[in-house]
Amino acid sequence: MYIKKILVAIAIIGLVVAAYFANFVYGAMFKKNTAFNTEVEYIYVPTNAKYQEVREQLKPLLKDIDSFDALAKRKKYTTNIKAGRFAIKKDMSNNDIINSIRSKNIPLKLSFNNQERIQDLAGRIAQQIEPDSLTLLNVMTDKAFLKDKGFTKETVLNMYIPNTYEFFWNTSAELFRDKMLAEYYRFWNTSRQAKRKALNLSVNEVMTIASIVQKETAKVDERPRVAGVYLNRIKRGMPLQADPTVIFAKKSKENDFKQVIKRVLYRDLEIDSPYNTYKYPGIPPGPITMPDVSAIDAVLNAEQHDYYYFVANVKNFGYHKFAKTLSQHNANRQEYVNWINRQGVNR
């Protein structure tokens, strides 16, 4: 009888322990444990991160970090950290969260547009993926790589076609660069190469002219006409005389790309730089900004016309007045000069 009571007591204790353990397991694994009201939050786990780094990001997102710690240790996540961008959805359990950050690295949409320098591009990219701007810059300007792929420090921007791309957040600088090279080759397909050859221009020359077109007009529908002007000038052997190249030369000479220049002055035309198309004939050695696809295609599909000149249209802002003769252009230009003087724009 006494032994029977002992066995019953042991059984009851066992049930209590089992119930406690089951409750603990349920609470640790399956109970909702998020503390935010948005639908989803993201954590960014660096390459070679330790568990403590992950924990610090998770702590403000969870109701009970201790229960997460216990399950993470039990499931061996604490010693098997994966780098990447991971989603923590509202009302997830600890088990859901661990499953997410263990294996569900979510890609992001990386985008960039018309940066003037490779340094600016590196900074823009560093805001979106793990590598810092200096690491990116060093990889993107690696001399051996540039020489092997046919680029120079003047033409390196050509490799990066402004667009939106899909990347993992923990993409290395080398992998980013190499994927951009693949996208560059994909962009310059058979059709675009054929159009380039028909113009008797190199890829760099097309990109450089496109960069000038990009700076000349923000109106996409006007870009083929502006491109046609520059191609007409090249065919006739005329200097390009593009104000944006002078602005770029001034910024480069003064190493100040933050300055805003609304008006090119006569003294600026004397800046000694291969980018100054008033002083030096031909096409500059490289782009003055990253041209977007519309500007590049505007050169490849330039409007055929007899215009050689253009100036801002003060009656249709954003667009330009085009002229076939210098006398007509001078009349259009004087109208613009009179207007800008009335605005008091001196620089």
VEXKOLRO-17751 format. One line per field, with one value per residue (C-alpha): x, y, z; residue in three letters. Coordinates in pm, 1 decimal. Each point is the difference from the previous one (the first is absolute). Example, Ala and Ser with C-alpha at 12.3 -4.5 7.8 and 13.67 -1.06 7.14 Angstrom:
X = (1230.0;137.0)
Y = (-450.0;344.0)
Z = (780.0;-66.0)
rest = (ALA;SER)
END
This chain:
X = (0.0;283.8;187.4;-317.1;-31.2;362.5;-56.1;-312.3;191.3;283.1;-253.1;-166.2;336.0;87.8;-322.3;62.1;355.5;-119.4;-272.2;250.0;242.7;-274.6;-108.6;360.4;51.7;-323.8;87.5;354.0;-84.6;-352.6;-129.7;-14.4;303.6;15.2;-29.1;-61.4;-320.1;123.2;-51.8;369.7;338.6;341.3;330.5;334.9;248.9;359.0;243.3;172.6;-238.9;-20.8;-326.9;20.7;-17.7;-315.2;-145.6;51.1;-203.0;-273.9;-32.3;-216.7;-217.7;-88.1;-213.8;216.7;362.3;87.2;-234.4;147.3;350.2;-98.6;-145.1;280.3;250.5;-206.2;-28.3;373.5;-64.3;237.9;295.1;-128.6;-66.7;-88.2;66.9;-269.8;-320.5;-278.4;-367.3;-163.0;-374.8;-259.8;-118.7;282.6;102.0;358.5;5.1;-123.9;260.2;286.4;-114.1;-14.0;341.9;161.5;-85.4;-218.6;240.9;-222.1;139.3;-54.4;-47.3;321.5;-18.6;226.8;-22.2;210.3;306.2;275.5;294.9;84.4;47.5;-360.4;-120.5;192.7;-163.1;-345.5;47.8;140.5;-331.2;-176.4;223.5;249.6;343.1;108.6;72.3;380.1;-6.7;-231.0;210.9;321.5;-158.2;-172.2;322.5;237.3;257.0;53.8;-374.4;-51.5;288.2;-121.0;-353.8;99.3;-91.6;199.4;-43.4;-171.5;-240.2;-68.0;-346.9;-104.7;-15.5;-289.6;-330.3;-247.1;-294.4;-152.8;159.7;-61.3;277.3;41.3;94.4;314.6;130.1;376.1;155.8;160.4;-326.8;-181.1;260.8;0.6;-378.0;2.6;250.5;-234.9;-287.8;217.8;67.7;-369.7;-94.5;237.5;-178.6;25.2;-258.8;166.0;344.0;-123.8;-141.1;323.8;205.7;-229.9;85.4;371.2;36.2;150.3;-204.1;184.1;-71.2;-371.0;-7.7;187.5;-232.6;-295.6;132.4;4.2;-353.2;-102.4;127.0;-136.8;-363.4;-215.1;-272.0;23.1;-199.1;249.3;315.3;7.6;-10.3;278.4;204.2;-53.1;153.9;318.8;24.0;-42.3;282.0;225.7;-66.2;86.0;307.1;-141.7;87.1;-274.8;-0.6;-219.0;-47.9;-36.1;355.2;129.8;-188.7;150.4;347.5;-46.4;-120.9;288.9;262.7;-128.1;-74.6;-342.2;-289.6;-250.2;1.9;-306.0;74.7;-298.0;191.0;323.6;213.4;245.4;294.4;-115.9;52.2;375.3;27.7;280.8;-158.7;-55.1;-364.8;-34.3;-155.7;32.3;377.3;64.3;-162.3;-147.0;-167.2;124.3;197.0;-293.1;-352.5;-75.8;-274.8;-165.4;-244.1;-321.6;-144.6;-215.6;305.0;207.3;-281.4;-54.6;350.4;-42.3;-336.7;74.4;-241.0;124.1;-24.6;203.9;31.4;344.5;-91.7;-242.2;-65.8;-246.9;-353.2;-115.6;-360.0;-11.2;211.3;194.5;12.0;228.2;-14.2;192.1;165.4;155.3;211.1;223.8;-194.3;-326.8;170.5;143.0;-350.1;-131.4;297.9;-48.6;-357.0;128.2;276.3;-249.2;-228.5;272.4;132.2;-345.7;3.2;325.3;180.2;372.9;131.4)
Y = (0.0;235.7;-79.2;63.2;347.0;74.0;-106.5;215.9;297.7;-53.3;-21.1;323.1;175.2;-133.6;136.4;337.5;9.1;-110.5;263.3;264.9;-111.7;-8.0;349.0;118.9;-156.0;149.9;341.1;-11.6;-140.7;84.0;293.2;335.8;201.6;319.6;343.0;225.1;107.2;21.6;-297.5;-72.9;114.1;-86.6;-84.0;16.3;-261.6;86.2;-250.4;-195.3;143.3;-147.3;-88.2;305.6;228.3;-173.7;8.7;377.7;52.2;-239.1;123.6;308.3;-207.4;-278.7;-18.5;-264.6;-15.5;-260.4;-261.5;70.8;-48.8;-337.3;-128.5;144.4;-188.7;-319.7;17.4;79.6;330.9;178.9;-180.8;-0.6;364.6;83.2;342.3;185.5;198.6;-178.8;73.1;-15.8;-0.2;111.7;-276.0;-236.6;-255.0;-57.4;-311.8;196.2;268.9;-247.2;-177.8;336.3;128.7;-338.5;-49.3;271.8;270.6;250.5;190.9;373.5;240.6;195.4;311.3;282.8;279.8;280.0;21.4;228.4;-193.4;-357.4;118.9;119.8;-330.8;-196.1;212.7;-56.0;-376.6;-13.5;139.5;-309.2;-305.2;-116.0;108.8;352.1;269.0;-26.8;-376.3;44.6;281.6;-200.8;-297.7;208.4;185.8;-296.5;70.1;-362.2;-56.0;318.0;-82.5;-357.2;114.0;293.4;289.4;295.5;235.2;238.8;-261.8;-214.9;153.4;-143.6;-346.7;94.2;38.5;192.4;-221.5;-206.4;-338.0;-286.5;-76.4;-167.9;250.6;-195.6;0.7;59.0;296.8;-236.5;-176.8;331.5;122.8;-325.1;-8.1;358.7;-102.0;-280.4;249.8;233.2;-277.4;-88.1;362.5;32.2;-267.1;-68.1;264.0;282.8;-100.3;12.9;350.2;113.0;-130.9;173.5;328.7;-86.3;55.4;-207.8;-102.6;259.4;272.8;-87.3;1.1;330.3;171.8;-151.0;143.9;346.3;-50.2;-111.8;326.1;217.9;-99.8;-178.6;-38.2;-357.2;79.3;273.9;-206.7;-155.8;351.6;127.5;-308.9;72.5;346.0;-143.5;-270.8;265.7;200.8;-305.1;-83.1;354.9;15.2;279.0;24.8;-130.8;318.1;-161.3;204.3;-311.3;-103.7;338.4;-35.0;-345.9;135.8;278.1;-241.2;-236.7;275.1;136.0;-348.8;123.9;-199.3;146.8;345.9;103.3;179.9;144.0;218.6;-58.9;315.0;97.8;-53.2;-359.1;-68.8;41.0;-281.9;-226.9;-343.6;-272.7;11.7;364.2;-41.2;372.1;-23.2;-350.6;-152.1;-346.0;-217.4;20.1;-297.3;-133.9;69.7;306.0;-190.2;-338.7;21.8;-190.0;-237.3;267.6;219.6;-287.9;-112.1;362.6;0.7;-339.8;109.1;368.7;216.6;79.1;371.6;304.1;168.7;98.9;224.7;18.3;215.0;-10.4;98.0;267.3;-36.6;-377.9;-75.3;-322.3;-7.9;170.9;206.7;-158.7;181.5;-98.1;313.6;200.4;320.5;-165.6;-149.7;337.6;147.9;-286.6;29.0;372.9;-63.2;-245.1;236.9;282.9;-226.2;-136.8;351.0;104.4;-290.8;126.4;-330.5;76.8;-352.5)
Z = (0.0;94.2;-319.6;-198.8;152.0;-87.5;-358.9;-22.1;141.1;-246.0;-282.2;109.2;27.0;-342.1;-144.2;161.5;-136.2;-342.3;3.9;104.9;-266.4;-262.9;100.9;-13.5;-341.0;-129.4;138.9;-131.5;-340.9;-106.4;202.0;-178.5;103.8;-207.1;158.5;-301.8;-172.8;-358.1;-228.8;-36.3;128.3;-139.2;161.8;-178.4;113.4;-98.9;-143.5;280.8;259.1;350.1;170.1;225.2;-306.0;-118.9;350.2;25.9;-316.6;110.7;357.7;-72.1;-234.5;245.7;312.1;167.2;-111.9;266.1;-143.1;-343.2;139.8;144.9;-325.1;-212.2;213.0;-10.3;-379.5;-27.5;-174.0;237.5;-159.5;-358.4;-92.4;-361.2;-152.1;-189.5;14.3;182.4;54.7;341.9;-55.3;249.7;239.1;-88.1;263.9;106.6;-216.4;-302.3;58.6;24.5;-314.0;-176.2;101.5;-49.5;-366.0;-153.9;-116.8;-182.0;-302.2;-30.1;-287.2;-49.6;-213.3;-109.4;-250.3;-140.0;222.3;-127.7;142.7;89.8;361.0;5.4;-140.0;264.2;268.5;-147.3;-14.5;354.1;125.1;-133.9;49.2;262.4;-138.2;97.7;-258.5;24.9;-55.5;-297.2;-144.9;26.2;-173.7;-267.4;-87.5;22.1;-270.9;-98.7;-35.9;-204.3;-233.5;-47.9;-83.4;-221.1;228.8;132.5;292.9;-243.3;-138.3;307.7;48.6;-336.0;155.8;227.5;-182.9;221.8;82.1;278.5;68.6;240.4;248.3;334.7;269.0;89.6;-358.7;-1.7;-180.3;-252.9;-73.6;-40.6;-246.9;-196.2;-26.1;-126.9;-266.7;-105.9;-15.6;-209.7;-251.3;-2.3;-62.8;-294.2;-198.8;-371.3;-87.5;193.2;-124.6;-358.6;49.2;163.5;-291.0;-247.9;172.8;-23.1;374.6;278.2;302.4;207.5;-255.2;-0.3;379.0;20.7;-246.0;186.1;325.6;-157.7;-131.5;348.6;147.4;-278.5;34.9;252.2;-261.6;-126.2;-314.0;-94.3;44.8;-351.2;-148.3;226.1;-82.3;-368.8;44.5;146.8;-263.9;-271.5;156.6;14.4;-365.6;-105.4;221.9;214.8;370.2;226.7;213.1;263.8;317.0;223.0;-91.0;116.4;326.8;48.7;-78.1;257.4;268.2;-72.4;1.5;331.2;138.2;104.3;-139.7;244.2;-153.4;-198.2;-325.7;-184.8;-241.1;-190.1;-17.1;-272.5;234.2;53.1;-368.2;54.4;254.9;-115.8;7.3;-261.4;109.5;-108.6;-344.1;-70.1;31.5;-129.9;-311.7;-18.0;259.1;362.5;138.8;200.3;123.4;213.3;179.3;-17.3;-291.1;47.4;-256.6;-164.3;-64.0;-138.2;-228.9;-101.7;-148.6;-163.5;-141.9;-48.2;-192.1;-349.4;-68.5;-107.9;338.8;127.8;288.9;290.5;304.6;288.1;-95.9;245.1;-115.5;42.9;304.1;-4.5;-379.1;-251.8;-316.2;-286.4;-290.5;-330.3;-41.4;230.5;-61.4;100.0;305.3;103.5;-4.3;212.9;232.2;49.9;105.3;260.8;119.8;41.7;202.7;227.7;62.1;113.5;244.9;151.3;-51.3;10.3;59.4)
rest = (MET;TYR;ILE;LYS;LYS;ILE;LEU;VAL;ALA;ILE;ALA;ILE;ILE;GLY;LEU;VAL;VAL;ALA;ALA;TYR;PHE;ALA;ASN;PHE;VAL;TYR;GLY;ALA;MET;PHE;LYS;LYS;ASN;THR;ALA;PHE;ASN;THR;GLU;VAL;GLU;TYR;ILE;TYR;VAL;PRO;THR;ASN;ALA;LYS;TYR;GLN;GLU;VAL;ARG;GLU;GLN;LEU;LYS;PRO;LEU;LEU;LYS;ASP;ILE;ASP;SER;PHE;ASP;ALA;LEU;ALA;LYS;ARG;LYS;LYS;TYR;THR;THR;ASN;ILE;LYS;ALA;GLY;ARG;PHE;ALA;ILE;LYS;LYS;ASP;MET;SER;ASN;ASN;ASP;ILE;ILE;ASN;SER;ILE;ARG;SER;LYS;ASN;ILE;PRO;LEU;LYS;LEU;SER;PHE;ASN;ASN;GLN;GLU;ARG;ILE;GLN;ASP;LEU;ALA;GLY;ARG;ILE;ALA;GLN;GLN;ILE;GLU;PRO;ASP;SER;LEU;THR;LEU;LEU;ASN;VAL;MET;THR;ASP;LYS;ALA;PHE;LEU;LYS;ASP;LYS;GLY;PHE;THR;LYS;GLU;THR;VAL;LEU;ASN;MET;TYR;ILE;PRO;ASN;THR;TYR;GLU;PHE;PHE;TRP;ASN;THR;SER;ALA;GLU;LEU;PHE;ARG;ASP;LYS;MET;LEU;ALA;GLU;TYR;TYR;ARG;PHE;TRP;ASN;THR;SER;ARG;GLN;ALA;LYS;ARG;LYS;ALA;LEU;ASN;LEU;SER;VAL;ASN;GLU;VAL;MET;THR;ILE;ALA;SER;ILE;VAL;GLN;LYS;GLU;THR;ALA;LYS;VAL;ASP;GLU;ARG;PRO;ARG;VAL;ALA;GLY;VAL;TYR;LEU;ASN;ARG;ILE;LYS;ARG;GLY;MET;PRO;LEU;GLN;ALA;ASP;PRO;THR;VAL;ILE;PHE;ALA;LYS;LYS;SER;LYS;GLU;ASN;ASP;PHE;LYS;GLN;VAL;ILE;LYS;ARG;VAL;LEU;TYR;ARG;ASP;LEU;GLU;ILE;ASP;SER;PRO;TYR;ASN;THR;TYR;LYS;TYR;PRO;GLY;ILE;PRO;PRO;GLY;PRO;ILE;THR;MET;PRO;ASP;VAL;SER;ALA;ILE;ASP;ALA;VAL;LEU;ASN;ALA;GLU;GLN;HIS;ASP;TYR;TYR;TYR;PHE;VAL;ALA;ASN;VAL;LYS;ASN;PHE;GLY;TYR;HIS;LYS;PHE;ALA;LYS;THR;LEU;SER;GLN;HIS;ASN;ALA;ASN;ARG;GLN;GLU;TYR;VAL;ASN;TRP;ILE;ASN;ARG;GLN;GLY;VAL;ASN;ARG)
END
